[in-house]
């Protein structure tokens, strides 16, 4: 069991799976560089980050749900947790939904982050969380995720690896092969690989964020 002051952010698991160095830069060195992609992700989360509860068609939907797990040493928020009626008539079944920009990724970083939310909910509520979903802004539809034994083991291993990274306090060197092309931290991580930005780039990102925040909430379309 972890103490309160030893809990690490849920988002660190997603960053670690993508790149341990990225995780360390963000969470150990507090480094961040805004880009159009990170701005889009932030805008999507701001729409569901405020705490609230609503119900429709028998499903209760809570947004901005605080989460923590002392067993795994995690703390954070779930974008959305739906509570679906149980077929047997027992307690409602929690169903976390994480909002992401873009489209489904080749790696399992998003699935690990979502599974970590499920493990937190199981610890808090004391009931099984068998599945959840990832809602991708580009597709505007859900991708269902089953929390099977393989994904659960993977998530627990990643949580332990993140804690080990935090305990060392050392930022890993850049890997030989890394997903750097779309990483907003590239200017910090590998400044020699970045061209000088054109004038007005920051203003363009700010204007883009303002436009996105002015848009109405996107409607989710469930997979057929």
C-alpha positions in Angstrom: 0.0 0.0 0.0 1.2 3.5 -0.8 0.9 6.6 1.4 -1.1 9.6 0.3 2.0 11.6 -0.5 3.4 8.8 -2.7 0.5 8.7 -5.1 1.5 9.4 -8.8 -0.8 10.8 -11.5 -2.9 8.4 -13.5 -1.8 10.3 -16.7 1.8 9.3 -15.9 1.1 5.7 -16.9 0.0 6.9 -20.4 3.1 9.0 -20.8 5.4 6.2 -19.6 4.0 3.7 -22.1 4.6 6.2 -24.9 8.1 7.1 -23.7 9.7 6.9 -20.2 11.7 10.0 -21.0 8.6 11.9 -21.9 7.0 10.8 -18.6 10.0 12.0 -16.6 10.2 15.4 -18.5 6.5 16.0 -17.7 6.2 14.7 -14.2 9.7 15.0 -12.7 11.0 18.1 -14.5 7.6 19.8 -14.9 8.3 20.5 -18.6 5.5 21.2 -21.0 5.3 22.7 -24.5 1.9 23.5 -25.9 1.1 22.5 -29.5 -2.0 22.2 -31.7 -2.3 18.5 -30.7 -1.9 19.1 -27.0 -4.3 22.0 -27.2 -6.9 19.9 -28.9 -6.6 17.2 -26.2 -6.8 19.8 -23.4 -9.9 21.4 -25.0 -11.6 17.9 -25.3 -10.9 17.3 -21.6 -12.1 20.6 -20.4 -15.6 19.8 -21.7 -15.9 16.8 -19.4 -13.6 17.7 -16.5 -16.2 19.6 -14.4 -17.8 17.4 -11.8 -21.5 16.7 -12.5 -24.1 13.9 -12.6 -26.8 13.3 -15.2 -29.1 10.4 -16.1 -30.5 9.2 -19.4 -32.2 6.0 -20.5 -31.5 4.4 -17.1 -27.8 5.2 -17.2 -26.3 7.6 -14.6 -23.3 9.6 -16.0 -20.8 11.3 -13.7 -18.1 13.6 -15.1 -14.8 14.7 -13.5 -14.8 11.8 -11.1 -11.9 11.9 -8.5 -10.0 8.6 -8.4 -7.3 7.0 -6.3 -5.8 3.7 -5.5 -3.6 3.1 -2.5 -2.8 -0.4 -3.7 -1.3 0.9 -7.0 -0.3 4.3 -5.7 -2.4 6.3 -8.2 -4.5 9.5 -8.1 -6.4 11.4 -10.8 -9.7 11.9 -12.4 -12.0 10.0 -14.8 -13.5 12.1 -17.6 -16.7 10.1 -17.4 -18.0 7.2 -15.4 -21.3 5.7 -16.4 -23.3 3.5 -14.1 -25.2 0.9 -16.1 -28.1 -1.2 -14.7 -27.0 -4.7 -13.7 -28.7 -7.5 -15.6 -29.4 -9.3 -12.3 -30.9 -6.2 -10.7 -27.9 -5.7 -8.3 -25.7 -2.6 -7.9 -25.1 -0.5 -11.1 -22.0 -1.5 -13.1 -19.3 1.2 -13.4 -18.2 1.9 -17.0 -15.3 4.5 -17.3 -15.1 6.5 -20.5 -11.9 8.4 -21.4 -11.9 11.2 -23.9 -9.0 11.5 -26.3 -8.2 13.6 -29.3 -7.5 12.0 -32.7 -8.0 8.4 -33.4 -7.2 5.0 -31.8 -3.4 4.5 -31.4 -1.3 1.5 -32.4 0.1 1.2 -28.8 -1.8 0.4 -25.7 -1.1 3.6 -23.8 -4.7 4.7 -23.8 -6.0 1.3 -22.8 -3.5 1.1 -19.9 -4.7 4.5 -18.6 -8.3 3.5 -18.9 -7.7 0.2 -17.1 -5.9 2.1 -14.3 -9.1 4.1 -13.9 -11.1 0.9 -13.7 -8.7 -0.5 -11.0 -9.1 2.7 -9.0 -12.9 2.4 -9.3 -12.9 -1.2 -8.1 -10.9 -0.3 -5.0 -13.1 2.7 -4.2 -16.5 1.1 -4.9 -15.7 -2.5 -4.0 -17.4 -3.9 -7.1 -16.1 -5.3 -10.5 -15.5 -3.0 -13.5 -15.3 -5.3 -16.4 -15.2 -2.9 -19.3 -15.0 0.8 -20.4 -14.5 2.8 -23.5 -12.2 5.3 -25.2 -14.0 8.2 -27.0 -11.8 9.6 -29.8 -12.6 13.1 -31.0 -11.6 12.6 -34.7 -13.9 9.6 -35.0 -16.5 10.9 -32.6 -17.3 7.4 -31.6 -16.3 4.9 -28.9 -13.9 2.1 -28.9 -14.9 -0.5 -26.2 -12.1 -1.9 -24.0 -12.4 -5.1 -22.0 -10.3 -5.2 -18.8 -9.1 -8.8 -19.2 -6.3 -10.4 -17.1 -3.6 -9.5 -19.7 -4.5 -5.8 -19.7 -4.8 -5.7 -15.9 -1.3 -7.3 -15.4 0.1 -4.8 -18.0 -1.4 -1.9 -16.1 -0.1 -3.0 -12.7 3.4 -3.5 -14.2 3.4 0.0 -15.7 2.2 1.5 -12.4 5.1 -0.2 -10.6 7.6 1.0 -13.3 6.3 4.6 -13.0 6.9 4.5 -9.2 10.4 3.1 -9.8 11.1 6.0 -12.1 9.7 8.6 -9.7 11.8 7.1 -6.8 15.1 7.4 -8.8 14.2 11.0 -9.8 16.4 10.5 -12.9 15.2 11.4 -16.4 16.2 8.6 -18.8 18.2 9.5 -21.9 16.4 9.7 -25.3 15.8 6.1 -26.6 17.4 5.0 -29.9 14.0 4.6 -31.4 11.3 6.9 -30.1 7.9 8.3 -31.2 9.3 11.8 -31.4 7.6 13.2 -34.6 4.4 14.3 -32.9 5.7 14.9 -29.4 5.3 18.5 -28.2 8.4 18.0 -26.0 10.7 17.5 -28.9 12.2 21.0 -28.6 13.2 20.3 -25.0 14.1 16.6 -25.4 16.0 16.9 -28.6 16.6 20.6 -29.4 19.2 19.8 -32.1 16.5 17.9 -34.1 14.0 20.9 -34.2 13.9 23.7 -36.8 13.3 27.1 -35.5 9.5 27.8 -35.3 8.0 30.3 -37.7 6.8 33.6 -36.3 3.3 33.6 -35.0 3.2 29.9 -34.1 2.2 30.5 -30.5 -0.6 32.9 -31.5 -2.0 30.4 -33.9 -2.2 27.7 -31.2 -3.9 30.2 -28.8 -6.5 31.1 -31.5 -7.1 27.5 -32.2 -7.8 26.7 -28.5 -10.2 29.7 -28.3 -12.2 28.4 -31.3 -12.3 24.8 -29.9 -13.5 26.0 -26.5 -16.3 28.0 -28.2 -17.6 24.9 -30.0 -20.6 23.1 -28.5 -19.9 19.7 -26.8 -19.4 16.9 -29.3 -22.0 14.2 -29.3 -20.9 10.7 -28.7 -22.0 8.0 -31.2 -21.9 4.5 -29.9 -20.5 1.8 -32.2 -23.1 -0.1 -34.0 
